Amino acid sequence: MAALGEGDIAARLRAVQGAVAAATAAAGRPPGAVQLLAVSKTQPAEAVAAALRAGQRAFGENYAQELRDKARQLAAPEGPLWHFIGTLQRNKVNMVVGTAALVHTVDGAELAAALAARARRLGVVQDCLVEVNVGGEAQKGGCAPEALGALLDAISAEGGALRCRGLMCIPPPAEDPEGSRPHFARLRALRDEHARTPRAHAELVELSMGMSHDFAVAIAEGATIVRVGTAIFGSRA
Ligand SMILES: *Cc1c(COP(=O)(O)O)cnc(C)c1O
């Protein structure tokens, strides 16, 4: 399918914003409690620019090189606020640190150390989330729930160059959005549990969960960031 035109993207964005607002209200949560992240991976820079003109500010990218290239193309004072949401290899952290406002996918102490080292070199503070493998899927990234405490300790021990803001998950694929609910509930319970242990440079406020097909369920379960691609930009090439 060809990339959508500007008017289509604007209309789809408005529909998603409306659905996010409706789900937020239905969950009895205050307006603005949920941030919409527009996932623009594999979409051309023009599609990002169109959504930006339609009022969308935060965009999620999955590939370090694509993030770097689009950030260069769209650099402007009122340009996108980028988030990195893909699997991150340690040898690619240079393309991401300082460019992404939030890295959603920290899943081990070695990656955390690499991000912190780069942030120190640049003299910036890099915000991140810890990705948790809530479904226990062998092939998937993310930290095992049992290993979460130790990873938060490791981030804290980096001394402030890397700051943890919360948790993220990608549940196992399910036809029915209700299939994601127990996984979202699990992530929220893990957040509540680990938030009880005070740690420097780790404040677990954000829950990044929910995509095009299940963001309403995620919002009902406490998501603060939903990551929506297809519903805004159409299907990916
Ligand atoms: C691609 C992607 C999304 C968006 O998925 P859609 O189904 O297109 O909304 C969200 N989160 C992550 C981590 C992704 O890789």
The ligand as a Gaussian input file, in Angstrom:
#p B3LYP/6-31G(d) Opt

LIG

0 1
 C        5.438000      -1.191000      15.387000
 C        5.309000      -1.027000      16.856000
 C        4.171000      -0.395000      17.421000
 C        2.999000       0.081000      16.605000
 O        2.252000      -1.009000      16.155000
 P        0.862000      -0.778000      15.382000
 O        0.184000      -2.086000      15.483000
 O        1.201000      -0.389000      13.995000
 O        0.122000       0.299000      16.100000
 C        4.157000      -0.219000      18.788000
 N        5.167000      -0.629000      19.578000
 C        6.253000      -1.241000      19.083000
 C        7.333000      -1.671000      20.000000
 C        6.340000      -1.465000      17.708000
 O        7.422000      -2.087000      17.231000

